[in-house]
Amino acid sequence: MMRKFRKKPVEIEALKWDGSNKVEVLEFCHKCYGKPIPGTEHSELVISTLEGPMKASVGDYIIKGLVGEFYACKPDVFDMTYEEVTN
């Protein structure tokens, strides 16, 4: 029998990867690194996750999880799942 579950309210830390904030992201995420894109002066953002390397796209949020793990989250999913804490 299928059961329904509700996500527990938790606070996370996150930073949006905008493609130009590499230094800020790397200071926040010690599991992230920039990988040069051949033939350009740009680099892509890669996160060492529990499941292996994960590429983050510009616009993704980099999330620090409950046990210190990092992963990328698409902006539409982030907006549906999280709201900013203002206190």
Backbone as XML, in Angstrom:
<?xml version="1.0"?>
<chain id="A" units="angstrom">
  <residue number="1" name="MET">
    <atom name="N" x="0.842" y="-1.178" z="0.000"/>
    <atom name="CA" x="0.000" y="0.000" z="0.000"/>
    <atom name="C" x="0.894" y="1.251" z="0.000"/>
  </residue>
  <residue number="2" name="MET">
    <atom name="N" x="0.642" y="2.147" z="-0.907"/>
    <atom name="CA" x="1.406" y="3.377" z="-0.993"/>
    <atom name="C" x="1.029" y="4.308" z="0.142"/>
  </residue>
  <residue number="3" name="ARG">
    <atom name="N" x="2.048" y="4.954" z="0.731"/>
    <atom name="CA" x="1.804" y="5.924" z="1.787"/>
    <atom name="C" x="2.360" y="7.265" z="1.338"/>
  </residue>
  <residue number="4" name="LYS">
    <atom name="N" x="1.849" y="8.329" z="1.910"/>
    <atom name="CA" x="2.331" y="9.671" z="1.598"/>
    <atom name="C" x="3.238" y="10.149" z="2.715"/>
  </residue>
  <residue number="5" name="PHE">
    <atom name="N" x="4.238" y="10.961" z="2.325"/>
    <atom name="CA" x="5.177" y="11.515" z="3.284"/>
    <atom name="C" x="5.337" y="13.003" z="3.028"/>
  </residue>
  <residue number="6" name="ARG">
    <atom name="N" x="5.630" y="13.752" z="4.068"/>
    <atom name="CA" x="5.873" y="15.191" z="3.964"/>
    <atom name="C" x="7.316" y="15.449" z="4.353"/>
  </residue>
  <residue number="7" name="LYS">
    <atom name="N" x="7.987" y="16.302" z="3.621"/>
    <atom name="CA" x="9.362" y="16.652" z="3.933"/>
    <atom name="C" x="9.409" y="17.416" z="5.253"/>
  </residue>
  <residue number="8" name="LYS">
    <atom name="N" x="10.320" y="17.010" z="6.125"/>
    <atom name="CA" x="10.475" y="17.692" z="7.411"/>
    <atom name="C" x="11.034" y="19.092" z="7.173"/>
  </residue>
  <residue number="9" name="PRO">
    <atom name="N" x="10.582" y="20.061" z="7.956"/>
    <atom name="CA" x="11.137" y="21.405" z="7.790"/>
    <atom name="C" x="12.573" y="21.452" z="8.319"/>
  </residue>
  <residue number="10" name="VAL">
    <atom name="N" x="13.498" y="21.771" z="7.431"/>
    <atom name="CA" x="14.907" y="21.898" z="7.791"/>
    <atom name="C" x="15.469" y="23.153" z="7.140"/>
  </residue>
  <residue number="11" name="GLU">
    <atom name="N" x="16.513" y="23.687" z="7.722"/>
    <atom name="CA" x="17.198" y="24.817" z="7.117"/>
    <atom name="C" x="18.477" y="24.310" z="6.482"/>
  </residue>
  <residue number="12" name="ILE">
    <atom name="N" x="18.741" y="24.777" z="5.270"/>
    <atom name="CA" x="19.956" y="24.404" z="4.553"/>
    <atom name="C" x="20.697" y="25.675" z="4.180"/>
  </residue>
  <residue number="13" name="GLU">
    <atom name="N" x="21.938" y="25.545" z="3.799"/>
    <atom name="CA" x="22.702" y="26.647" z="3.237"/>
    <atom name="C" x="22.819" y="26.404" z="1.749"/>
  </residue>
  <residue number="14" name="ALA">
    <atom name="N" x="22.664" y="27.460" z="0.957"/>
    <atom name="CA" x="22.740" y="27.315" z="-0.494"/>
    <atom name="C" x="23.278" y="28.589" z="-1.113"/>
  </residue>
  <residue number="15" name="LEU">
    <atom name="N" x="23.832" y="28.435" z="-2.297"/>
    <atom name="CA" x="24.392" y="29.544" z="-3.050"/>
    <atom name="C" x="24.090" y="29.298" z="-4.512"/>
  </residue>
  <residue number="16" name="LYS">
    <atom name="N" x="23.622" y="30.316" z="-5.208"/>
    <atom name="CA" x="23.296" y="30.165" z="-6.624"/>
    <atom name="C" x="24.554" y="30.342" z="-7.469"/>
  </residue>
  <residue number="17" name="TRP">
    <atom name="N" x="24.823" y="29.383" z="-8.350"/>
    <atom name="CA" x="25.945" y="29.426" z="-9.291"/>
    <atom name="C" x="25.497" y="30.242" z="-10.495"/>
  </residue>
  <residue number="18" name="ASP">
    <atom name="N" x="26.111" y="31.430" z="-10.663"/>
    <atom name="CA" x="25.701" y="32.288" z="-11.784"/>
    <atom name="C" x="26.730" y="32.329" z="-12.907"/>
  </residue>
  <residue number="19" name="GLY">
    <atom name="N" x="27.781" y="31.521" z="-12.771"/>
    <atom name="CA" x="28.797" y="31.455" z="-13.806"/>
    <atom name="C" x="29.935" y="32.441" z="-13.595"/>
  </residue>
  <residue number="20" name="SER">
    <atom name="N" x="29.703" y="33.478" z="-12.797"/>
    <atom name="CA" x="30.756" y="34.471" z="-12.567"/>
    <atom name="C" x="31.197" y="34.509" z="-11.104"/>
  </residue>
  <residue number="21" name="ASN">
    <atom name="N" x="30.596" y="33.719" z="-10.252"/>
    <atom name="CA" x="30.908" y="33.743" z="-8.818"/>
    <atom name="C" x="31.691" y="32.503" z="-8.377"/>
  </residue>
  <residue number="22" name="LYS">
    <atom name="N" x="32.640" y="32.105" z="-9.211"/>
    <atom name="CA" x="33.411" y="30.887" z="-8.947"/>
    <atom name="C" x="34.148" y="30.952" z="-7.602"/>
  </residue>
  <residue number="23" name="VAL">
    <atom name="N" x="34.795" y="32.077" z="-7.301"/>
    <atom name="CA" x="35.536" y="32.202" z="-6.043"/>
    <atom name="C" x="34.599" y="32.027" z="-4.854"/>
  </residue>
  <residue number="24" name="GLU">
    <atom name="N" x="33.447" y="32.688" z="-4.902"/>
    <atom name="CA" x="32.471" y="32.587" z="-3.815"/>
    <atom name="C" x="31.974" y="31.149" z="-3.644"/>
  </residue>
  <residue number="25" name="VAL">
    <atom name="N" x="31.678" y="30.485" z="-4.760"/>
    <atom name="CA" x="31.194" y="29.103" z="-4.700"/>
    <atom name="C" x="32.271" y="28.182" z="-4.140"/>
  </residue>
  <residue number="26" name="LEU">
    <atom name="N" x="33.509" y="28.356" z="-4.598"/>
    <atom name="CA" x="34.582" y="27.484" z="-4.120"/>
    <atom name="C" x="34.889" y="27.713" z="-2.642"/>
  </residue>
  <residue number="27" name="GLU">
    <atom name="N" x="34.699" y="28.940" z="-2.148"/>
    <atom name="CA" x="34.863" y="29.200" z="-0.712"/>
    <atom name="C" x="33.751" y="28.540" z="0.095"/>
  </residue>
  <residue number="28" name="PHE">
    <atom name="N" x="32.543" y="28.504" z="-0.457"/>
    <atom name="CA" x="31.383" y="27.894" z="0.211"/>
    <atom name="C" x="31.452" y="26.364" z="0.163"/>
  </residue>
  <residue number="29" name="CYS">
    <atom name="N" x="31.810" y="25.847" z="-0.981"/>
    <atom name="CA" x="31.730" y="24.403" z="-1.230"/>
    <atom name="C" x="33.124" y="23.807" z="-1.378"/>
  </residue>
  <residue number="30" name="HIS">
    <atom name="N" x="33.607" y="23.180" z="-0.328"/>
    <atom name="CA" x="34.936" y="22.572" z="-0.407"/>
    <atom name="C" x="34.945" y="21.285" z="-1.229"/>
  </residue>
  <residue number="31" name="LYS">
    <atom name="N" x="33.789" y="20.849" z="-1.687"/>
    <atom name="CA" x="33.682" y="19.664" z="-2.542"/>
    <atom name="C" x="33.506" y="20.052" z="-4.010"/>
  </residue>
  <residue number="32" name="CYS">
    <atom name="N" x="33.620" y="21.345" z="-4.313"/>
    <atom name="CA" x="33.456" y="21.839" z="-5.676"/>
    <atom name="C" x="34.814" y="22.183" z="-6.277"/>
  </residue>
  <residue number="33" name="TYR">
    <atom name="N" x="34.890" y="22.073" z="-7.597"/>
    <atom name="CA" x="36.089" y="22.508" z="-8.293"/>
    <atom name="C" x="35.715" y="22.950" z="-9.706"/>
  </residue>
  <residue number="34" name="GLY">
    <atom name="N" x="36.531" y="23.844" z="-10.235"/>
    <atom name="CA" x="36.324" y="24.300" z="-11.599"/>
    <atom name="C" x="37.102" y="23.427" z="-12.561"/>
  </residue>
  <residue number="35" name="LYS">
    <atom name="N" x="36.457" y="23.024" z="-13.640"/>
    <atom name="CA" x="37.100" y="22.201" z="-14.660"/>
    <atom name="C" x="37.143" y="23.040" z="-15.937"/>
  </residue>
  <residue number="36" name="PRO">
    <atom name="N" x="38.351" y="23.364" z="-16.438"/>
    <atom name="CA" x="38.433" y="24.210" z="-17.635"/>
    <atom name="C" x="37.665" y="23.622" z="-18.819"/>
  </residue>
  <residue number="37" name="ILE">
    <atom name="N" x="37.013" y="24.506" z="-19.559"/>
    <atom name="CA" x="36.334" y="24.104" z="-20.785"/>
    <atom name="C" x="37.319" y="24.349" z="-21.920"/>
  </residue>
  <residue number="38" name="PRO">
    <atom name="N" x="37.754" y="23.290" z="-22.615"/>
    <atom name="CA" x="38.770" y="23.441" z="-23.653"/>
    <atom name="C" x="38.373" y="24.482" z="-24.712"/>
  </residue>
  <residue number="39" name="GLY">
    <atom name="N" x="39.349" y="25.299" z="-25.094"/>
    <atom name="CA" x="39.129" y="26.296" z="-26.127"/>
    <atom name="C" x="38.459" y="27.570" z="-25.651"/>
  </residue>
  <residue number="40" name="THR">
    <atom name="N" x="38.218" y="27.687" z="-24.335"/>
    <atom name="CA" x="37.594" y="28.897" z="-23.789"/>
    <atom name="C" x="38.347" y="29.318" z="-22.534"/>
  </residue>
  <residue number="41" name="GLU">
    <atom name="N" x="38.014" y="30.497" z="-22.047"/>
    <atom name="CA" x="38.592" y="30.949" z="-20.776"/>
    <atom name="C" x="37.680" y="30.601" z="-19.607"/>
  </residue>
  <residue number="42" name="HIS">
    <atom name="N" x="36.609" y="29.890" z="-19.869"/>
    <atom name="CA" x="35.610" y="29.554" z="-18.860"/>
    <atom name="C" x="35.869" y="28.162" z="-18.281"/>
  </residue>
  <residue number="43" name="SER">
    <atom name="N" x="35.239" y="27.919" z="-17.160"/>
    <atom name="CA" x="35.294" y="26.583" z="-16.571"/>
    <atom name="C" x="33.903" y="26.187" z="-16.126"/>
  </residue>
  <residue number="44" name="GLU">
    <atom name="N" x="33.686" y="24.875" z="-16.083"/>
    <atom name="CA" x="32.413" y="24.381" z="-15.566"/>
    <atom name="C" x="32.597" y="24.048" z="-14.094"/>
  </residue>
  <residue number="45" name="LEU">
    <atom name="N" x="31.513" y="24.002" z="-13.381"/>
    <atom name="CA" x="31.559" y="23.696" z="-11.960"/>
    <atom name="C" x="31.209" y="22.231" z="-11.762"/>
  </residue>
  <residue number="46" name="VAL">
    <atom name="N" x="32.068" y="21.531" z="-11.041"/>
    <atom name="CA" x="31.852" y="20.122" z="-10.744"/>
    <atom name="C" x="31.831" y="19.960" z="-9.235"/>
  </residue>
  <residue number="47" name="ILE">
    <atom name="N" x="30.900" y="19.144" z="-8.757"/>
    <atom name="CA" x="30.763" y="18.881" z="-7.324"/>
    <atom name="C" x="31.057" y="17.410" z="-7.074"/>
  </residue>
  <residue number="48" name="SER">
    <atom name="N" x="31.913" y="17.149" z="-6.107"/>
    <atom name="CA" x="32.151" y="15.769" z="-5.683"/>
    <atom name="C" x="31.031" y="15.400" z="-4.718"/>
  </residue>
  <residue number="49" name="THR">
    <atom name="N" x="30.077" y="14.614" z="-5.202"/>
    <atom name="CA" x="28.932" y="14.226" z="-4.380"/>
    <atom name="C" x="29.121" y="12.803" z="-3.854"/>
  </residue>
  <residue number="50" name="LEU">
    <atom name="N" x="28.219" y="12.379" z="-3.004"/>
    <atom name="CA" x="28.256" y="11.017" z="-2.477"/>
    <atom name="C" x="28.078" y="9.989" z="-3.589"/>
  </residue>
  <residue number="51" name="GLU">
    <atom name="N" x="27.443" y="10.398" z="-4.702"/>
    <atom name="CA" x="27.204" y="9.498" z="-5.823"/>
    <atom name="C" x="28.240" y="9.630" z="-6.926"/>
  </residue>
  <residue number="52" name="GLY">
    <atom name="N" x="29.215" y="10.511" z="-6.754"/>
    <atom name="CA" x="30.235" y="10.738" z="-7.773"/>
    <atom name="C" x="30.178" y="12.170" z="-8.273"/>
  </residue>
  <residue number="53" name="PRO">
    <atom name="N" x="31.027" y="12.513" z="-9.274"/>
    <atom name="CA" x="31.069" y="13.880" z="-9.781"/>
    <atom name="C" x="29.740" y="14.306" z="-10.405"/>
  </residue>
  <residue number="54" name="MET">
    <atom name="N" x="29.332" y="15.551" z="-10.122"/>
    <atom name="CA" x="28.075" y="16.103" z="-10.650"/>
    <atom name="C" x="28.373" y="17.484" z="-11.220"/>
  </residue>
  <residue number="55" name="LYS">
    <atom name="N" x="28.034" y="17.705" z="-12.477"/>
    <atom name="CA" x="28.208" y="19.020" z="-13.081"/>
    <atom name="C" x="27.056" y="19.922" z="-12.676"/>
  </residue>
  <residue number="56" name="ALA">
    <atom name="N" x="27.389" y="21.156" z="-12.332"/>
    <atom name="CA" x="26.366" y="22.154" z="-12.008"/>
    <atom name="C" x="26.232" y="23.095" z="-13.199"/>
  </residue>
  <residue number="57" name="SER">
    <atom name="N" x="25.026" y="23.364" z="-13.602"/>
    <atom name="CA" x="24.760" y="24.307" z="-14.682"/>
    <atom name="C" x="24.616" y="25.708" z="-14.106"/>
  </residue>
  <residue number="58" name="VAL">
    <atom name="N" x="24.938" y="26.700" z="-14.919"/>
    <atom name="CA" x="24.709" y="28.076" z="-14.499"/>
    <atom name="C" x="23.229" y="28.211" z="-14.163"/>
  </residue>
  <residue number="59" name="GLY">
    <atom name="N" x="22.938" y="28.809" z="-13.018"/>
    <atom name="CA" x="21.559" y="28.948" z="-12.537"/>
    <atom name="C" x="21.197" y="27.948" z="-11.459"/>
  </residue>
  <residue number="60" name="ASP">
    <atom name="N" x="21.963" y="26.858" z="-11.357"/>
    <atom name="CA" x="21.705" y="25.864" z="-10.314"/>
    <atom name="C" x="22.080" y="26.433" z="-8.951"/>
  </residue>
  <residue number="61" name="TYR">
    <atom name="N" x="21.430" y="25.926" z="-7.928"/>
    <atom name="CA" x="21.795" y="26.234" z="-6.559"/>
    <atom name="C" x="22.727" y="25.137" z="-6.063"/>
  </residue>
  <residue number="62" name="ILE">
    <atom name="N" x="23.775" y="25.537" z="-5.369"/>
    <atom name="CA" x="24.666" y="24.582" z="-4.723"/>
    <atom name="C" x="24.210" y="24.506" z="-3.274"/>
  </residue>
  <residue number="63" name="ILE">
    <atom name="N" x="23.824" y="23.313" z="-2.859"/>
    <atom name="CA" x="23.231" y="23.114" z="-1.538"/>
    <atom name="C" x="24.185" y="22.328" z="-0.654"/>
  </residue>
  <residue number="64" name="LYS">
    <atom name="N" x="24.302" y="22.796" z="0.584"/>
    <atom name="CA" x="25.014" y="22.033" z="1.605"/>
    <atom name="C" x="23.955" y="21.299" z="2.396"/>
  </residue>
  <residue number="65" name="GLY">
    <atom name="N" x="23.999" y="19.974" z="2.354"/>
    <atom name="CA" x="22.978" y="19.159" z="2.988"/>
    <atom name="C" x="23.153" y="19.038" z="4.495"/>
  </residue>
  <residue number="66" name="LEU">
    <atom name="N" x="22.296" y="18.273" z="5.094"/>
    <atom name="CA" x="22.223" y="18.142" z="6.547"/>
    <atom name="C" x="23.457" y="17.530" z="7.175"/>
  </residue>
  <residue number="67" name="VAL">
    <atom name="N" x="24.168" y="16.689" z="6.442"/>
    <atom name="CA" x="25.361" y="16.042" z="7.007"/>
    <atom name="C" x="26.638" y="16.549" z="6.327"/>
  </residue>
  <residue number="68" name="GLY">
    <atom name="N" x="26.567" y="17.754" z="5.726"/>
    <atom name="CA" x="27.743" y="18.368" z="5.131"/>
    <atom name="C" x="28.006" y="18.005" z="3.691"/>
  </residue>
  <residue number="69" name="GLU">
    <atom name="N" x="27.138" y="17.235" z="3.075"/>
    <atom name="CA" x="27.306" y="16.875" z="1.676"/>
    <atom name="C" x="26.868" y="18.045" z="0.788"/>
  </residue>
  <residue number="70" name="PHE">
    <atom name="N" x="27.375" y="18.102" z="-0.425"/>
    <atom name="CA" x="27.024" y="19.156" z="-1.370"/>
    <atom name="C" x="26.424" y="18.536" z="-2.623"/>
  </residue>
  <residue number="71" name="TYR">
    <atom name="N" x="25.479" y="19.255" z="-3.228"/>
    <atom name="CA" x="24.893" y="18.820" z="-4.489"/>
    <atom name="C" x="24.241" y="20.007" z="-5.169"/>
  </residue>
  <residue number="72" name="ALA">
    <atom name="N" x="23.971" y="19.862" z="-6.464"/>
    <atom name="CA" x="23.325" y="20.921" z="-7.239"/>
    <atom name="C" x="21.829" y="20.668" z="-7.295"/>
  </residue>
  <residue number="73" name="CYS">
    <atom name="N" x="21.072" y="21.748" z="-7.388"/>
    <atom name="CA" x="19.618" y="21.668" z="-7.480"/>
    <atom name="C" x="19.156" y="22.659" z="-8.542"/>
  </residue>
  <residue number="74" name="LYS">
    <atom name="N" x="18.333" y="22.207" z="-9.461"/>
    <atom name="CA" x="17.794" y="23.079" z="-10.505"/>
    <atom name="C" x="16.939" y="24.169" z="-9.869"/>
  </residue>
  <residue number="75" name="PRO">
    <atom name="N" x="16.973" y="25.386" z="-10.441"/>
    <atom name="CA" x="16.268" y="26.510" z="-9.819"/>
    <atom name="C" x="14.763" y="26.298" z="-9.646"/>
  </residue>
  <residue number="76" name="ASP">
    <atom name="N" x="14.111" y="25.635" z="-10.591"/>
    <atom name="CA" x="12.664" y="25.435" z="-10.450"/>
    <atom name="C" x="12.344" y="24.498" z="-9.286"/>
  </residue>
  <residue number="77" name="VAL">
    <atom name="N" x="13.143" y="23.452" z="-9.116"/>
    <atom name="CA" x="12.947" y="22.524" z="-7.996"/>
    <atom name="C" x="13.280" y="23.231" z="-6.683"/>
  </residue>
  <residue number="78" name="PHE">
    <atom name="N" x="14.357" y="24.016" z="-6.680"/>
    <atom name="CA" x="14.742" y="24.761" z="-5.485"/>
    <atom name="C" x="13.609" y="25.681" z="-5.049"/>
  </residue>
  <residue number="79" name="ASP">
    <atom name="N" x="13.041" y="26.430" z="-6.007"/>
    <atom name="CA" x="11.961" y="27.368" z="-5.681"/>
    <atom name="C" x="10.707" y="26.668" z="-5.148"/>
  </residue>
  <residue number="80" name="MET">
    <atom name="N" x="10.436" y="25.450" z="-5.618"/>
    <atom name="CA" x="9.277" y="24.704" z="-5.126"/>
    <atom name="C" x="9.526" y="24.092" z="-3.748"/>
  </residue>
  <residue number="81" name="THR">
    <atom name="N" x="10.804" y="23.888" z="-3.402"/>
    <atom name="CA" x="11.154" y="23.152" z="-2.190"/>
    <atom name="C" x="11.565" y="24.040" z="-1.028"/>
  </residue>
  <residue number="82" name="TYR">
    <atom name="N" x="12.194" y="25.171" z="-1.333"/>
    <atom name="CA" x="12.782" y="26.003" z="-0.277"/>
    <atom name="C" x="12.253" y="27.427" z="-0.326"/>
  </residue>
  <residue number="83" name="GLU">
    <atom name="N" x="12.257" y="28.074" z="0.835"/>
    <atom name="CA" x="11.984" y="29.506" z="0.920"/>
    <atom name="C" x="13.074" y="30.104" z="1.806"/>
  </residue>
  <residue number="84" name="GLU">
    <atom name="N" x="13.393" y="31.352" z="1.550"/>
    <atom name="CA" x="14.478" y="32.008" z="2.286"/>
    <atom name="C" x="14.100" y="32.241" z="3.749"/>
  </residue>
  <residue number="85" name="VAL">
    <atom name="N" x="15.042" y="31.966" z="4.648"/>
    <atom name="CA" x="14.865" y="32.246" z="6.065"/>
    <atom name="C" x="15.299" y="33.679" z="6.282"/>
  </residue>
  <residue number="86" name="THR">
    <atom name="N" x="14.438" y="34.476" z="6.892"/>
    <atom name="CA" x="14.723" y="35.903" z="7.015"/>
    <atom name="C" x="15.016" y="36.355" z="8.439"/>
  </residue>
  <residue number="87" name="ASN">
    <atom name="N" x="15.234" y="35.441" z="9.358"/>
    <atom name="CA" x="15.533" y="35.869" z="10.738"/>
    <atom name="C" x="16.943" y="35.601" z="11.119"/>
  </residue>
</chain>
